[in-house]
Amino acid sequence: MTPIEFAQKYGFSVVNEGSGGCRDIEGAYCCDLLSLVMGRAKENDAFVTVMANINTIAVAVLADVACVILCEGIHFDEACVARANQQEVCILETEEPAFSVALKLGKELALC
């Protein structure tokens, strides 16, 4: 399932499509400590977080995740969205807490 398909199925906002229409989500990584994400998130994971700063975009690129899912109704500012656009990072947003998003990803990916 691509990030865009996931967003459509669950009613998440697509803030920046990036490469989200042509990559499949293969796993999930939930964390707000960016140094951990850099070392532990896997390629094509959905990165679930509440961290909405420019470093989140940089870490998403370094970890080569399929998308960033920003939870709890938090939004990236215009500079972050512009950087995500430049780097082709898919950004999804939702009002839901990270735990609910993780459960949905687990269900969709048969992880639990």
N, C-alpha and C positions, 0 to 999 in steps of 0.2 A: 504494500500500500504506500502510495506517495504521500508526502506531507499535505499536498493540496487535497487529495482524496480524504485523508484523515480529517482535515479541517472542515471539509464539506459535510462529512458524515456526522460530526459532533458539533457543528455550529460555531467553530472557532473562526476568528477573523484572520484573514491573510493580509498581513501588513506589508510584506515584501515577498513576492513569489520566488525570486532568485532561481535556484535550480530545483525548487521543490516540486515541479511538475514532471521531472524526468529522473528522480532518484527514489528508491524505495527505502522506507524506514526498516532497518533490520534489528534494532534494539532500542533501548531507552537508558538514559543516564540522567538521574535527578540529583542536582547539587547546586549550591550557591557559592561554593568556595572555588573560584576559578582556577587556582593552582591544582586542585584535585581533578577538575574537569580536563585540564591539559594532559594530565598523565593517565587518566583512567577511562575517559569516554572513548568509545570505539568509532571507527569510520562508519558512517551511515546510521549512527544512533540519533534518536530524537533527544535533544538536550533540553530538559525541563528545568526551569529556574524562575526566580523572581528578580534576578540581577539585571537591571536595565541600564547598562552603561556601555560605552564604546569598547571597553575591554572584553565584554561578553561577545561582541562580534568578532574581535581578534581571536579569542579562544575557539569560537565556533569554526573559524577558518583553519586554525592550527590543528584542531582535532578532526577536521573534515566530517563534521556531523551532517546529517540530512536536513536538519532544521533546528531552530531554537523555538521553544514554546514558552512564552512568557505568561505566567499565571497570576492569579489574584487581582486581575483588573489593572495590572501595572502596564505602563506603556513606555516604549523607547521614544526618545526625543528625535527631532528631525535630523540631527547630525548622525545619530546612530542608524537611522533608517537609510540615510544617504550612503553611509559606509557599507551597510549590508547590501544595498543595491549594487555598489561598485564591486563588492566581493562575491556577489551572487549567493548570498546567504538567505535562505528561506526563513521568514519570521512569522510565527503564528502567535495570536494572543487570545486569552480566555479569562473569564471572570473566575473560573474554577480554581480550587487549590491544587497544588502539585500532586498531592496524593490521588485525587480523582483522575487527573490526567494520566498518571502512572498506571492506574487500574485499567483505564481505557486502552492504553498502549499494550499492557500485558495481555488483555483479552484479544486484541487485534493481532498481536504477534505470537499468540499461543505461548507466552512466557510463564503463565501461571494457570 
